[in-house]
Amino acid sequence: MTKETTKNAQATDLERWVNLQLIESIPLGIAIIDPDYNLVYANDAFEQLFGAWNNRKCYNAYKNKDEMCDYCESAMTFQDGLSRVNEESGYDINDRYISYLQHATPLVDEDGNFPYIVHIFTNITEATQIRDEYQIIFDQVPCNILLIDRNFRIVKANKQLRDWLGNPEGKYCFETLKGLKHKCSECTARQTFEDGKIHTGYHAWKSNKGKTSHLHVITVPLKRTDGSFDVVLEMAVDVTETMKLQDGLKFAHTYLNTIISTSMDGILAVNEKGKVTILNPAARKFFKIKDNQVVSRENFTAMLPKDFLAKVFEQREHVYLPEAEVKTIDGKTFPVRLVGNKLMVDDKSIGMAFSAQDLSEIKQLEREKLEAERLSAVGHTVAGLAHGIKNLNTALEGGMYMLKTGLAKGNIDRIQKGMEMLARNIERVSIFVKAFLSFSKGREIHVKMCDPAEIAQEVIDLYAVKADELGITLKNETIGEIAPAPIDFESMHECLTNLVGNAIDACQMSDKNSCYVTVRTFEEYSTIIYEVADNGMGMDYEVKKKVFTTFFTTKGLGGSGLGLLMTKKIVHEHGGTIDLKSKPGKGTTFSIRLPRRRLPKIMKNKS
C-alpha cells in the first residue's frame, strides 16, 4: 500500500470517527433538527437530559409543548445562518423544570445551504438557581447594596438603592450618593481598597428627590482565591430614624436629668436589686447624705416608713402618703409628703422611684397660722370684752346708785334691789374674765385613741332630758364604721356640747311647733366629720360673720359669746376646720372636719 493510499485510509477513518464517535463522546446534549423542527439525531447525553427523541419536534422534546414556540431562535438561524446562544427553560426526562444554555449552529452544505441546525445544550439549572437566589437576596435585603470598582464607579446596585436613587450603575459613587465632584475624605470604600480590610462609617446620602438620609456603611472586599480584588461591596443601612430617636432620647435624658437635679423635692430611685441609682441634691439635703456618701440598701430601707417599700412593690399604681415621717441618715425624723412608684417595662419590674416633699416649713407655717388665728380671735375678744365691760360698768353704776339712795332714804326694798343688781353684774364680770382667760392661755390638749362616735353619744345623753322637756327631737346618727382616732376627748366633748346647746337654744327662740337637733358622725376620704344640724331660727349674713370672731352672743345676758370661739380654737388644735350653713327661719348646720393625717400625735409618757 502506497503512502498516499494509507493517508487516504486514515482520513476516512478520522471522518468516520468524527461523524460517529465525536458527537457521542462530548458530555453535552447534542441534537440536530431540520427546517420542520423535527429531531433527526441526538446523542446519549441528550437522551439522558430530555429522554427519547425519535419522531419528536424540538419544542415537544425540550419544553413538552405541542405547538411551536412564540419566539424561536432556531427559526432565525434557519433564515440568516447565524449562530446563536441563548438561555432557555424547559423540562427534563423526569419532567422537572430546568434551565439550560442552547447553542444553535447551522450545518452548511457544499452549496452554502444549511438544511440542519445543531443544538448543543448545557444544563445550568443549579447555577441559575444559585444566581437567581443571589439576585433575590441582593435585591430584597432591607438595606442599600452596591458594588464599587477601583475608579469609584458603581458597578451594580440592588433594587432598594435603585428605587431610592434611580439607576446609578456606571456613575461615580461620590457624585451619585453625595452630590460631590471629588472623592470624599472619609470614604470607607477607599480605606478598604487601600488595606483590603472591612471598614465601617456614617455617611449622609442624598436621594434623587433631594432628601438627605443618614446611613451606617460597611465596606467589604470581594476577594478572589488568590486574595486580590477589584471590587468592594458596600452595604448601607438607613439610620436616620434611629439617629432621630437617639437625639430624642438624649434630649429627654438631659431634660429629665435637669428636672431631677433642680427639683425642690427629694427624688430617689433603686434598681430591682435594691441599689440606689438616683439620689438628687434635694434628697441628699433632706436626708443629710454627703455628696460622696454611698447609701446602702439597709440605709435606704431605714429612712422610709415601715412597710412602705413593700406596699410600693406590691401595687402597680403609685402609693401616696400625704403626711409621713422619714428618717435622715443619722436617724432624725422629719415630716414629708411621700410618693412611691413601681417601675415597670413590659410587665417586668426594673426598680422603684420615690418623691419626698419636705413638710417641715409647711408644718411650722400651719402652727404659726393657728397661733395667729388664735391671737386674732383674742384681739377681737378683747374689743368685745371692753364693750361688754363698759355695759357691765354701767349696770354696776346703776346698782350702786340704787344702793346709795336706798341707804340715804332708809328704803330697804331699794337697798335690796341695788344689792341684787351689784351681785348679778359682779358675777357677770367674773364669767367674762374666766372665759377670756381660759381662751387666751392656750391650754395644751391631751390626746388619746378615742371612738369619735362615742363622744357624740355622750353629748346627746347629756342633753336628752332638757330636749325632751322642751319638746325638741334630739337624734344621734352614726354613719358607717369609724375607726378610733387620736382626739382630746374632753375638748371635743366641749365643742359638741357648745354646738348642741346653741342648736337647742336656736330651736327655743324659733316659733316653730316641731323642732329637731341632729348630730351626725361619719368619715369620708380619711376625714372624720361631725355635723350638728337644727331647724331653729337660723342666722342672717351679719350674724354669720360675727359668730367666730368676737364676744358675740344672741342670748343676751345668758351667754358669754366665747363658746364658738373656744370651739373653733379646739378644732384648730386638732388640725381641723369648722364652718356653718344657715338661713333665717330655716335652721343651721355646723360641720367639724378632722383629717386623720392632721390629727395631733399621741405623746409618750416621760419616765
QUIUR-V979966 format. One record per residue. RES is the residue in three letters. PHI is phi in degrees with one decimal (none if undefined). PSI is psi in degrees with one decimal (NA if undefined). D_CENTER is the distance of its C-alpha to the mean C-alpha in whole Angstrom. Layout:
res: [RES/RES]
phi: [PHI/PHI]
psi: [PSI/PSI]
d_center: [D_CENTER/D_CENTER]
This chain:
res: [MET/THR/LYS/GLU/THR/THR/LYS/ASN/ALA/GLN/ALA/THR/ASP/LEU/GLU/ARG/TRP/VAL/ASN/LEU/GLN/LEU/ILE/GLU/SER/ILE/PRO/LEU/GLY/ILE/ALA/ILE/ILE/ASP/PRO/ASP/TYR/ASN/LEU/VAL/TYR/ALA/ASN/ASP/ALA/PHE/GLU/GLN/LEU/PHE/GLY/ALA/TRP/ASN/ASN/ARG/LYS/CYS/TYR/ASN/ALA/TYR/LYS/ASN/LYS/ASP/GLU/MET/CYS/ASP/TYR/CYS/GLU/SER/ALA/MET/THR/PHE/GLN/ASP/GLY/LEU/SER/ARG/VAL/ASN/GLU/GLU/SER/GLY/TYR/ASP/ILE/ASN/ASP/ARG/TYR/ILE/SER/TYR/LEU/GLN/HIS/ALA/THR/PRO/LEU/VAL/ASP/GLU/ASP/GLY/ASN/PHE/PRO/TYR/ILE/VAL/HIS/ILE/PHE/THR/ASN/ILE/THR/GLU/ALA/THR/GLN/ILE/ARG/ASP/GLU/TYR/GLN/ILE/ILE/PHE/ASP/GLN/VAL/PRO/CYS/ASN/ILE/LEU/LEU/ILE/ASP/ARG/ASN/PHE/ARG/ILE/VAL/LYS/ALA/ASN/LYS/GLN/LEU/ARG/ASP/TRP/LEU/GLY/ASN/PRO/GLU/GLY/LYS/TYR/CYS/PHE/GLU/THR/LEU/LYS/GLY/LEU/LYS/HIS/LYS/CYS/SER/GLU/CYS/THR/ALA/ARG/GLN/THR/PHE/GLU/ASP/GLY/LYS/ILE/HIS/THR/GLY/TYR/HIS/ALA/TRP/LYS/SER/ASN/LYS/GLY/LYS/THR/SER/HIS/LEU/HIS/VAL/ILE/THR/VAL/PRO/LEU/LYS/ARG/THR/ASP/GLY/SER/PHE/ASP/VAL/VAL/LEU/GLU/MET/ALA/VAL/ASP/VAL/THR/GLU/THR/MET/LYS/LEU/GLN/ASP/GLY/LEU/LYS/PHE/ALA/HIS/THR/TYR/LEU/ASN/THR/ILE/ILE/SER/THR/SER/MET/ASP/GLY/ILE/LEU/ALA/VAL/ASN/GLU/LYS/GLY/LYS/VAL/THR/ILE/LEU/ASN/PRO/ALA/ALA/ARG/LYS/PHE/PHE/LYS/ILE/LYS/ASP/ASN/GLN/VAL/VAL/SER/ARG/GLU/ASN/PHE/THR/ALA/MET/LEU/PRO/LYS/ASP/PHE/LEU/ALA/LYS/VAL/PHE/GLU/GLN/ARG/GLU/HIS/VAL/TYR/LEU/PRO/GLU/ALA/GLU/VAL/LYS/THR/ILE/ASP/GLY/LYS/THR/PHE/PRO/VAL/ARG/LEU/VAL/GLY/ASN/LYS/LEU/MET/VAL/ASP/ASP/LYS/SER/ILE/GLY/MET/ALA/PHE/SER/ALA/GLN/ASP/LEU/SER/GLU/ILE/LYS/GLN/LEU/GLU/ARG/GLU/LYS/LEU/GLU/ALA/GLU/ARG/LEU/SER/ALA/VAL/GLY/HIS/THR/VAL/ALA/GLY/LEU/ALA/HIS/GLY/ILE/LYS/ASN/LEU/ASN/THR/ALA/LEU/GLU/GLY/GLY/MET/TYR/MET/LEU/LYS/THR/GLY/LEU/ALA/LYS/GLY/ASN/ILE/ASP/ARG/ILE/GLN/LYS/GLY/MET/GLU/MET/LEU/ALA/ARG/ASN/ILE/GLU/ARG/VAL/SER/ILE/PHE/VAL/LYS/ALA/PHE/LEU/SER/PHE/SER/LYS/GLY/ARG/GLU/ILE/HIS/VAL/LYS/MET/CYS/ASP/PRO/ALA/GLU/ILE/ALA/GLN/GLU/VAL/ILE/ASP/LEU/TYR/ALA/VAL/LYS/ALA/ASP/GLU/LEU/GLY/ILE/THR/LEU/LYS/ASN/GLU/THR/ILE/GLY/GLU/ILE/ALA/PRO/ALA/PRO/ILE/ASP/PHE/GLU/SER/MET/HIS/GLU/CYS/LEU/THR/ASN/LEU/VAL/GLY/ASN/ALA/ILE/ASP/ALA/CYS/GLN/MET/SER/ASP/LYS/ASN/SER/CYS/TYR/VAL/THR/VAL/ARG/THR/PHE/GLU/GLU/TYR/SER/THR/ILE/ILE/TYR/GLU/VAL/ALA/ASP/ASN/GLY/MET/GLY/MET/ASP/TYR/GLU/VAL/LYS/LYS/LYS/VAL/PHE/THR/THR/PHE/PHE/THR/THR/LYS/GLY/LEU/GLY/GLY/SER/GLY/LEU/GLY/LEU/LEU/MET/THR/LYS/LYS/ILE/VAL/HIS/GLU/HIS/GLY/GLY/THR/ILE/ASP/LEU/LYS/SER/LYS/PRO/GLY/LYS/GLY/THR/THR/PHE/SER/ILE/ARG/LEU/PRO/ARG/ARG/ARG/LEU/PRO/LYS/ILE/MET/LYS/ASN/LYS/SER]
phi: [none/-73.7/-62.8/-67.1/-64.1/-60.5/-63.5/-65.8/-63.8/-65.1/-63.7/-65.0/-60.8/-63.8/-64.1/-62.6/-65.7/-61.8/-68.7/-102.1/-103.7/-61.9/-60.7/-73.1/-81.6/-73.7/-81.7/-126.9/-68.9/-129.3/-140.2/-121.8/-123.5/-98.4/-61.6/-92.4/68.4/-85.3/-78.6/-104.5/-165.3/-154.3/-86.3/-63.3/-60.8/-65.5/-63.7/-67.2/-88.8/-111.3/92.9/-61.2/-118.0/-57.0/58.4/-124.4/-83.2/-61.2/-67.8/-75.3/-71.1/-82.5/-125.4/59.6/-105.3/-96.8/-126.9/-63.9/-62.9/-61.6/-127.1/-118.7/-65.0/-64.6/-60.2/-65.2/-66.2/-59.6/-81.3/-108.8/71.2/-95.1/-75.2/-140.1/-129.6/-148.4/-91.1/-127.9/-135.3/-162.5/-131.4/-85.2/-61.2/-97.7/64.7/-94.6/-70.8/-134.5/-117.3/-151.8/-93.2/-116.0/-95.1/-110.4/-127.9/-75.4/-95.8/-94.3/-89.1/-65.6/-90.5/86.0/-87.0/-130.7/-75.1/-137.1/-126.9/-96.2/-105.1/-115.1/-111.0/-120.5/-73.0/-117.7/-56.6/-65.2/-63.6/-63.6/-62.5/-62.9/-62.1/-64.9/-64.1/-61.9/-65.2/-61.8/-62.1/-58.8/-84.0/-95.6/-58.0/-77.0/-155.7/-84.6/-128.4/-146.3/-108.1/-122.5/-90.6/-70.7/-90.3/64.7/-96.3/-81.5/-81.3/-153.7/-137.3/-81.9/-61.0/-61.1/-70.5/-64.3/-63.8/-84.0/-110.1/86.4/-86.1/-95.9/-63.2/90.8/-97.3/-70.1/-64.7/-68.8/-74.8/-70.6/-86.4/-123.8/72.2/-96.3/-106.1/-146.6/-66.0/-76.7/-69.8/-96.3/-62.8/-74.3/-63.5/-60.8/-62.6/-67.1/-61.9/-75.1/-118.9/70.7/-110.3/-77.6/-131.7/-128.0/-173.8/-118.6/-133.5/-108.5/-110.3/-114.0/-79.2/-69.4/-101.6/85.8/-80.5/-95.5/-127.0/-102.8/-131.3/-93.4/-111.3/-127.4/-114.5/-129.6/-75.0/-93.7/-88.6/-82.8/-64.3/-87.6/92.1/-81.6/-159.0/-124.7/-132.2/-114.8/-91.4/-117.7/-111.6/-131.8/-103.5/-70.2/-117.0/-59.1/-65.9/-62.2/-66.1/-63.3/-63.7/-61.7/-63.2/-63.4/-66.0/-62.3/-63.2/-61.8/-63.7/-63.5/-62.2/-66.7/-63.3/-65.0/-60.7/-63.8/-68.2/-97.9/-63.4/-77.8/-88.0/-75.4/-120.5/-132.6/-147.1/-129.9/-84.5/-65.8/-93.1/87.8/-83.3/-71.2/-109.5/-132.7/-150.5/-76.2/-56.2/-62.7/-65.3/-61.7/-68.5/-58.5/-91.0/57.8/-104.4/-69.9/-58.4/-97.5/-86.9/-89.2/-100.7/-81.4/-62.5/-65.8/-59.8/-63.0/-62.9/-69.0/-72.1/-91.1/-58.9/-58.9/68.3/-66.2/-60.1/-63.7/-65.3/-63.9/-66.7/-78.3/-99.5/-81.1/-92.7/-68.0/-107.4/-118.2/-117.7/-58.3/-140.3/-149.0/-115.7/-120.6/-116.1/-74.2/-62.2/-98.0/93.9/-85.6/-99.3/-153.9/-82.6/-143.2/-99.4/-121.0/-129.6/-125.6/-129.7/-86.1/-90.9/-125.5/-133.4/53.4/64.7/-114.8/-76.0/-116.2/141.4/-140.7/-128.2/-136.2/-127.4/-126.8/-105.2/-68.8/-102.5/-58.4/-67.9/-62.9/-61.1/-63.5/-64.3/-62.4/-62.9/-66.7/-65.2/-61.1/-67.1/-64.5/-63.6/-64.0/-67.2/-63.6/-63.6/-62.4/-61.4/-61.9/-64.7/-60.3/-62.0/-64.9/-63.0/-60.7/-66.0/-65.4/-65.6/-60.0/-65.6/-64.2/-61.6/-62.9/-66.2/-66.0/-62.5/-65.2/-65.6/-63.9/-62.6/-61.9/-67.2/-64.5/-67.6/-68.2/-65.4/-64.8/-98.3/68.7/-91.9/-63.7/-63.0/-67.1/-61.9/-61.9/-65.3/-64.1/-63.5/-63.8/-63.0/-64.8/-62.5/-63.1/-79.0/-63.8/-62.7/-63.2/-61.1/-60.9/-61.4/-60.5/-65.3/-64.4/-63.4/-64.8/-62.0/-63.6/-72.9/-78.8/-77.7/64.6/-58.8/-73.5/-82.4/-124.4/-99.8/-153.2/-70.3/-127.7/-89.8/-56.0/-69.3/-67.2/-62.0/-62.0/-64.6/-64.7/-65.6/-60.9/-62.4/-64.6/-100.7/-60.5/-65.2/-60.7/-62.9/-64.1/-62.7/-87.6/72.7/-103.8/-77.3/-114.5/-124.8/-123.4/-124.8/-111.2/-104.4/74.6/-83.6/-126.6/-73.7/-56.0/-142.9/-75.3/-136.4/-77.4/-56.2/-65.3/-66.3/-67.8/-61.0/-64.5/-59.5/-67.1/-61.7/-59.7/-67.6/-67.9/-61.6/-63.4/-63.6/-64.5/-62.7/-64.7/-69.0/-61.9/-80.8/-86.4/-94.6/-78.8/-80.6/-124.6/-121.6/-143.4/-131.7/-124.2/-110.1/-114.2/-127.6/-157.5/-135.8/-144.9/51.9/59.3/-126.2/-80.6/-126.7/-109.0/-123.8/-118.3/-118.9/-138.6/-114.4/-78.3/-71.6/74.2/-134.5/-89.1/-60.8/-64.7/-67.4/-60.6/-67.0/-99.7/-62.2/-102.7/-119.9/-135.9/-76.8/-107.9/-146.2/-103.3/-103.5/65.1/-73.5/-82.2/-135.2/-92.9/80.8/-105.9/-59.0/-72.2/-63.4/-63.7/-60.2/-62.6/-61.9/-66.2/-61.1/-61.9/-65.6/-94.4/75.3/-110.5/-134.1/-135.6/-144.2/-143.1/-128.0/-154.6/-134.1/-56.3/80.7/-106.2/125.0/-138.4/-129.2/-97.1/-125.6/-105.7/-118.7/-122.3/-63.4/-58.7/-68.4/-107.6/-64.7/-65.5/-82.5/-79.8/-81.3/-76.5/-68.1/-79.8/-80.7]
psi: [129.7/165.6/-35.6/-40.6/-43.5/-42.7/-41.6/-37.6/-41.1/-39.4/-38.5/-44.0/-41.8/-41.3/-41.7/-41.7/-42.5/-44.5/-36.8/-34.6/-34.0/-45.6/-38.7/-28.8/-18.1/128.7/35.6/150.1/127.5/134.0/152.2/132.3/154.4/178.1/-16.9/9.1/25.2/141.0/120.1/-15.5/147.4/145.2/177.8/-38.4/-35.2/-45.6/-34.8/-26.9/-48.3/-10.1/-165.8/145.2/-16.4/136.8/33.8/150.6/156.1/-43.2/-26.9/-41.6/-39.7/-37.5/2.8/35.3/150.1/-8.7/159.2/147.1/149.5/-39.9/118.1/116.1/-35.2/-36.6/-39.4/-39.2/-40.4/-29.9/-46.1/-7.4/17.0/143.0/148.8/148.6/126.3/157.5/129.7/168.0/147.0/-151.4/136.7/-169.8/-27.2/14.6/29.3/143.2/129.1/161.7/143.3/155.4/131.1/115.4/121.1/116.4/127.8/145.2/113.7/130.5/-174.3/-24.4/2.4/6.3/163.2/86.4/-13.2/158.3/136.1/127.6/126.6/127.1/133.9/117.4/114.2/25.0/-51.0/-43.7/-41.0/-40.8/-44.7/-43.8/-44.2/-40.7/-41.7/-42.9/-40.2/-47.0/-44.7/-41.3/-31.4/-9.8/131.0/50.2/169.8/129.0/133.8/155.1/131.5/133.0/-177.1/-15.1/5.7/31.2/146.8/114.8/-40.8/147.6/145.6/174.7/-41.0/-41.2/-38.6/-39.3/-31.0/-39.8/-9.9/-165.4/109.1/0.8/133.9/-9.8/158.1/137.5/-39.1/-30.4/-46.9/-42.0/-32.8/-6.8/25.0/161.7/5.5/162.7/137.3/145.6/-28.7/23.5/119.5/-30.3/-41.7/-41.6/-40.1/-41.0/-32.8/-42.1/-2.7/18.2/165.4/136.1/151.5/158.4/176.7/130.7/156.2/120.4/152.6/131.2/172.4/-8.2/8.0/3.0/132.6/131.2/150.7/132.3/144.1/119.9/138.0/128.0/133.8/131.7/135.7/92.1/147.4/-179.9/-26.9/2.9/-8.7/159.7/151.2/-4.4/141.3/133.1/127.6/124.6/131.5/120.7/127.7/116.6/22.8/-49.8/-36.6/-42.6/-36.2/-42.4/-40.9/-43.6/-40.8/-40.8/-39.4/-43.4/-46.9/-41.1/-46.1/-42.5/-50.2/-38.5/-38.9/-44.7/-45.7/-43.3/-35.1/-1.3/139.5/-15.6/146.8/126.6/128.4/151.3/147.1/149.7/-175.4/-16.6/1.0/7.5/133.4/120.1/-23.3/131.1/94.5/167.9/-38.4/-40.9/-40.7/-38.4/-46.2/-49.3/4.2/47.8/125.5/158.2/-38.5/9.2/130.7/134.1/118.3/168.7/-37.2/-42.4/-45.8/-44.3/-39.8/-27.1/-32.1/161.0/152.9/135.4/2.3/-42.3/-42.1/-39.3/-42.1/-41.2/-34.9/-29.1/142.6/-28.5/167.4/152.9/123.4/125.0/105.5/-35.4/126.1/167.2/131.1/168.8/144.1/172.2/-24.0/12.3/2.2/145.8/151.7/153.4/141.3/161.7/122.8/134.1/133.1/138.2/138.2/127.1/122.8/142.0/112.5/50.1/15.1/129.9/130.6/5.0/-162.2/151.2/146.8/144.7/130.1/124.2/122.0/122.3/8.9/-48.9/-39.1/-42.7/-42.7/-41.4/-38.2/-43.8/-42.1/-36.9/-44.2/-41.6/-38.8/-40.9/-40.2/-44.3/-35.2/-42.2/-36.2/-40.8/-46.4/-37.2/-41.8/-42.8/-45.0/-38.2/-42.1/-42.0/-40.4/-41.4/-36.2/-43.9/-41.2/-37.2/-39.7/-41.5/-37.6/-39.6/-38.0/-38.9/-41.5/-38.8/-44.3/-39.4/-46.3/-46.3/-31.9/-40.6/-41.5/-35.1/-5.7/27.2/104.1/-40.8/-40.8/-40.1/-44.8/-42.7/-40.2/-42.0/-40.6/-41.2/-42.8/-45.0/-44.4/-42.8/-29.3/-40.5/-37.9/-41.4/-42.4/-42.1/-45.2/-47.5/-44.8/-42.7/-41.8/-44.7/-39.8/-38.1/-43.4/-24.8/-9.3/60.7/134.4/131.7/153.8/109.8/154.2/167.0/118.8/158.9/110.9/-35.8/-29.2/-35.4/-46.9/-39.8/-38.3/-38.5/-41.0/-44.1/-34.6/-38.1/4.0/-46.3/-47.3/-44.5/-40.2/-41.4/-34.4/-1.7/27.5/129.1/121.6/119.9/148.4/126.3/123.5/118.6/116.3/179.0/135.2/118.0/153.4/153.0/154.8/101.5/144.8/104.0/-49.6/-41.7/-44.8/-32.2/-41.5/-39.9/-52.0/-33.2/-45.4/-46.0/-43.0/-40.5/-43.4/-39.5/-41.7/-41.6/-38.7/-35.6/-38.3/-38.2/-4.6/153.1/14.9/149.4/-31.9/113.5/156.3/155.6/126.7/132.0/122.1/137.9/124.9/175.4/135.6/136.7/46.2/30.7/123.1/130.9/128.0/132.1/129.8/109.7/140.0/164.8/36.5/-146.0/-23.8/-179.6/147.2/-179.9/-43.1/-39.6/-42.6/-33.9/-25.3/-16.4/-30.8/2.1/-20.6/179.3/66.2/135.5/148.7/8.5/10.4/-136.1/-5.5/-5.7/153.4/-18.3/7.1/-7.7/-51.1/-30.3/-44.2/-41.1/-47.5/-40.2/-44.6/-42.1/-43.6/-39.0/-19.4/7.9/19.7/-172.9/156.8/136.0/174.2/154.0/130.7/145.1/135.3/129.7/-8.5/-32.7/-178.9/144.8/119.1/137.7/123.8/126.0/122.9/93.2/129.9/-36.1/-16.1/0.6/148.3/153.7/149.8/119.7/135.3/142.5/133.9/137.5/NA]
d_center: [109/108/106/105/105/103/100/100/100/97/95/96/94/91/91/91/88/86/86/86/84/82/79/79/78/75/72/71/71/74/75/78/78/81/80/79/76/78/78/81/80/77/77/76/72/72/73/70/68/68/71/75/76/79/80/76/75/72/69/70/70/67/65/66/67/70/70/70/67/66/66/69/69/72/74/73/75/78/78/78/78/75/74/70/67/64/61/61/60/62/62/64/66/64/62/59/58/59/59/62/64/67/70/72/76/79/82/85/88/92/92/88/87/83/84/81/78/77/73/71/68/65/63/59/57/55/55/54/51/50/50/48/45/45/45/42/40/41/40/37/35/32/33/36/39/42/46/47/51/52/53/49/50/47/49/47/43/41/40/37/38/41/39/37/40/43/46/46/48/51/49/48/45/44/46/44/40/40/43/45/49/49/47/44/44/41/42/41/44/47/45/46/49/50/49/49/45/42/40/36/35/33/34/34/36/37/37/40/38/37/33/33/30/30/31/31/35/37/41/43/47/48/51/54/56/58/55/55/53/53/50/46/43/40/37/34/31/29/26/25/22/21/22/20/17/18/19/16/14/17/17/13/14/17/15/13/16/18/16/16/20/21/19/22/20/20/17/18/16/18/17/18/22/22/22/21/19/18/21/21/24/24/23/26/28/27/28/31/30/31/30/31/31/29/27/28/26/29/29/25/26/29/27/25/26/28/25/22/21/22/20/17/17/18/16/12/12/12/16/18/21/22/25/26/28/27/30/30/31/35/34/34/32/31/28/25/22/19/16/15/11/12/10/9/10/12/13/14/14/14/15/14/13/15/16/20/22/25/27/31/32/30/32/35/35/35/38/40/39/40/43/44/44/46/48/48/49/52/53/53/55/58/58/59/61/63/64/64/67/68/69/70/72/74/74/76/78/79/80/82/84/85/86/88/90/90/92/94/95/96/93/92/89/88/88/86/84/83/82/80/78/77/76/74/72/72/70/68/68/67/64/62/63/61/58/58/58/56/53/53/53/50/50/48/46/46/43/43/42/43/43/42/44/47/47/47/50/52/52/53/56/57/57/58/62/62/60/62/65/64/63/59/57/54/51/49/45/43/40/37/37/37/36/39/38/39/41/45/47/50/48/46/49/51/48/48/52/52/50/52/55/54/53/57/58/57/58/61/61/60/63/61/63/60/57/54/52/49/47/43/41/37/34/31/27/29/31/35/37/41/42/46/47/51/53/55/56/53/52/52/50/52/53/49/49/51/50/48/50/53/56/56/58/59/61/64/66/64/61/60/57/55/53/50/50/50/47/45/45/45/42/40/41/39/36/36/37/40/41/43/44/47/50/53/55/52/51/48/45/44/41/40/36/35/32/32/29/32/35/37/37/40/42/44/48/49/52]
